[in-house]
Amino acid sequence: MLKNDKLSKKTRMNGFFWILPAFLFLVIIIYYSIFYTFNLSTIEWDGLSPVMERVGFDNFAKMFKDKVFWKCIQNTIIYFAITFVIQNFLGFIFAAILHSDVKLPTVHKCLIFIPTILAPSTMAPVFRLMFSPQGMLQSFFTKAGIPITVDWLSKPNTALFVLMAVVIWEFTGMSFILYYAAMSQIDREVLEAAQIDGAGELRILWTMVFPFCKGTTVSLAMLGVIGALKTFDIPYLITTGGPNHATEFLGTYIYRQGIRQSHLGYAAALSVMLLVMAVVGAFLTNRANKGDS
Amino acid sequence: MKARKTKLMALLLTTSVVLAACGDAGTGSGNGNDAASGQTAPAAGDTAGTASGAADLVWWGWTPGSPLNEQYIAKFNETYPDVRITWKQTTVDDYDAAIKPALANGEGVDIFEVSAGSANGGVQIFGSKAIDLTDALKGYLGDDYADKLNEASLASMTVDGQIKALGVGTCYAGNLWINQDLFDQYNVKVPTNMAEWKEACATFEANGIIGFVQGAGQGAFNMDTWHAICDNVKPGEFTKATRGEAEWTDETFVTALNLWKSLFDEGIMQDGALGIQQYPEANNLFLSGQAAMIMMGSWYTMNCLPDTMRANMEAASSTDEPFAMVPINFPDIAGTGNVGYVFCDIDYATAVSTSAKDQKAATDFALWLGASEEGQQMIADSLNLVPVLKSVSPNWDNVTLVNGEKQNDAVQAYLTNAVNNPDNPRFGGIGADLNQAMMDVLAGVASGTMTAEEGVAHLAEVQAEQ
């Protein structure tokens, strides 16, 4: 027994040497950066000046009083709630449809998934043009005689919804692929048995297929929470966070504070908060998953 | 034996990773220490390196852009053939993000553009990575160098008593540019007040053309328009407020914010103005002939040159022939009669990086561009900026405009009026926080989420915190 333990310890030591490069890489690059950011959050600094002022937790206190910070949180919650529900609903439905006898399934899969692999930086100018009052959508409405003015990006109460539409268009493919893979694991005989017992298509979908895909839904929720907190490219490239912070997210606000206004310490405090929220969000969704299972 | 070998290999691999990481960290910390210790860079003449030999430099900036920058370099190389300069351009919005890490790392930046105040590349921030050019300038222009240069070029580029960059040219804002050909075609009166402006916009609108275009999603240009409105209401009050000599809560600014809002409500600003950017969208609409008026400053004068305009029109996806664009005063929308006021800053200045590979050669370039007759004449003739060297002005005999008959007098009168305007900085006196607050207030008032009174209160609050 003692010998076995000794062997096991030896094996563990051998394993330790093998993971050491990756471990050091992780510690140096990631954890060092996190601690550096935390240290930076207690400093008032423009990023270049030799003068750094230690301000303790002032940047965090300032953050909680900052209306734009709370606007970012509000936008993130709305954005996550709406994009998560619609994106996954569409992804689930598309996956279910493509598991039935659809003609040209590969073509449909490609069409649904292609937006996911397109870079937001490539698509942003297209959407800016599309949603411009002089753009393609306006031309279509004008030609069709529909009295709608496409000035949605210029209005604080509609700009966020335009961005959400873009995100849903772009990432529904991801939900679709994951649900499609999850549905492939379901034993068809179980579904056939339900059909024989008289269950309708919708009932099977809702009471059997959807619960089976719950793990996928939770994973998508976790990715969605982290994605919503990290949102930067689409709002920055399409609206630059405007008008008047109506589409501001933590990512764009960190950039604005750190780069545009050279408040590197405050930007670091916002980054620390983002990290905390991402970890808590991931932890909660993970717990929900474990609880369910 | 085999296990020991494997362990040894793992250890070697680990050691190499650690050493590599330490090597990188060492470099970084070295640079950081330079900054942290606040060491001053040696004067240009003291620099080691290939001062009189070949040099290979990188010049970072956002303006005026190709092909002008390459033309400046080519002209510089006629005098300094051994100095190779590569122009590295970013967009206005991305400049700070791109150059800050490059300067912090101390590699790859030899010469870089800075601007006054809170605009991108603000010298107050980036000046800490630039050498002091005072002695070099003194050596080049003599002890009376200050008399030979535009006052703002020195004042706005001096940080803690050191000249951190040499101004290249000033730019003026506060006026509109109009497409004179469209005005002639539709027989529209050039607007001088609110009623005429509305009428002009309505006429163009009826003919499928945007009357006035502004990319109000890009806050800096909103600040220009509002500054012009403030000067229209009460000249000079805006500048006084930025200097703390007047209150933002004064009635002048409430009136000016209400007038700003009225541009959106009265059909002068195009639909969806807050959703588009001045560059590229508004600029493209104007240059492609889809809009008749735009709020731009003296930097737009270069589009009066046929080749420059053609290139910029092509960039705006227009294959039309260049048109006659003319500067006009900001209309008297307050009804006060106060018109013709413009405000100015050094558009950009050339700084030499503390980590430049060859500071002597880099300084030579900065001096050539900002203080030599040859360099400044080139700046003047490109009509991009008004030169900072007082002895230089555009050589109108060498300058051919798109339509001399329509443009010559107007452009010359505009530039003469601009240089004779009183002290009225554009962004030079505005800190980064006030700048952001002003952009927020203008967008908030325009979109109706903030009243004029709330707006001025916010400006006053931010000013007090600065």
HADDOCK unambig.tbl for C-alpha pairs under 7 A between the chains (distance, minus, plus):
assign (segid A and resid 17 and name CA) (segid B and resid 7 and name CA) 6.90 0.50 0.50
assign (segid A and resid 17 and name CA) (segid B and resid 10 and name CA) 6.07 0.50 0.50
assign (segid A and resid 17 and name CA) (segid B and resid 11 and name CA) 6.93 0.50 0.50
assign (segid A and resid 18 and name CA) (segid B and resid 10 and name CA) 6.08 0.50 0.50
assign (segid A and resid 20 and name CA) (segid B and resid 14 and name CA) 6.46 0.50 0.50
assign (segid A and resid 21 and name CA) (segid B and resid 14 and name CA) 4.93 0.50 0.50
assign (segid A and resid 21 and name CA) (segid B and resid 17 and name CA) 6.63 0.50 0.50
assign (segid A and resid 46 and name CA) (segid B and resid 125 and name CA) 6.95 0.50 0.50
assign (segid A and resid 48 and name CA) (segid B and resid 104 and name CA) 6.40 0.50 0.50
assign (segid A and resid 48 and name CA) (segid B and resid 125 and name CA) 6.97 0.50 0.50
assign (segid A and resid 48 and name CA) (segid B and resid 128 and name CA) 6.66 0.50 0.50
assign (segid A and resid 49 and name CA) (segid B and resid 35 and name CA) 6.89 0.50 0.50
assign (segid A and resid 49 and name CA) (segid B and resid 128 and name CA) 5.71 0.50 0.50
assign (segid A and resid 50 and name CA) (segid B and resid 35 and name CA) 4.98 0.50 0.50
assign (segid A and resid 50 and name CA) (segid B and resid 36 and name CA) 4.27 0.50 0.50
assign (segid A and resid 50 and name CA) (segid B and resid 37 and name CA) 6.53 0.50 0.50
assign (segid A and resid 50 and name CA) (segid B and resid 38 and name CA) 5.37 0.50 0.50
assign (segid A and resid 51 and name CA) (segid B and resid 36 and name CA) 6.98 0.50 0.50
assign (segid A and resid 133 and name CA) (segid B and resid 271 and name CA) 6.45 0.50 0.50
assign (segid A and resid 133 and name CA) (segid B and resid 272 and name CA) 5.89 0.50 0.50
assign (segid A and resid 151 and name CA) (segid B and resid 271 and name CA) 6.49 0.50 0.50
assign (segid A and resid 151 and name CA) (segid B and resid 272 and name CA) 4.34 0.50 0.50
assign (segid A and resid 151 and name CA) (segid B and resid 275 and name CA) 6.97 0.50 0.50
assign (segid A and resid 153 and name CA) (segid B and resid 275 and name CA) 4.68 0.50 0.50
assign (segid A and resid 154 and name CA) (segid B and resid 272 and name CA) 5.12 0.50 0.50
assign (segid A and resid 154 and name CA) (segid B and resid 273 and name CA) 6.51 0.50 0.50
assign (segid A and resid 154 and name CA) (segid B and resid 274 and name CA) 4.36 0.50 0.50
assign (segid A and resid 154 and name CA) (segid B and resid 275 and name CA) 3.74 0.50 0.50
assign (segid A and resid 155 and name CA) (segid B and resid 447 and name CA) 6.50 0.50 0.50
assign (segid A and resid 239 and name CA) (segid B and resid 275 and name CA) 6.93 0.50 0.50
assign (segid A and resid 242 and name CA) (segid B and resid 217 and name CA) 6.98 0.50 0.50
assign (segid A and resid 243 and name CA) (segid B and resid 217 and name CA) 6.56 0.50 0.50
assign (segid A and resid 243 and name CA) (segid B and resid 274 and name CA) 6.44 0.50 0.50
assign (segid A and resid 243 and name CA) (segid B and resid 443 and name CA) 6.07 0.50 0.50
assign (segid A and resid 244 and name CA) (segid B and resid 440 and name CA) 5.17 0.50 0.50
assign (segid A and resid 244 and name CA) (segid B and resid 443 and name CA) 5.27 0.50 0.50
assign (segid A and resid 244 and name CA) (segid B and resid 444 and name CA) 5.54 0.50 0.50
assign (segid A and resid 259 and name CA) (segid B and resid 96 and name CA) 6.36 0.50 0.50
assign (segid A and resid 259 and name CA) (segid B and resid 97 and name CA) 5.75 0.50 0.50
assign (segid A and resid 260 and name CA) (segid B and resid 96 and name CA) 6.89 0.50 0.50
assign (segid A and resid 261 and name CA) (segid B and resid 432 and name CA) 5.43 0.50 0.50
assign (segid A and resid 261 and name CA) (segid B and resid 433 and name CA) 6.73 0.50 0.50
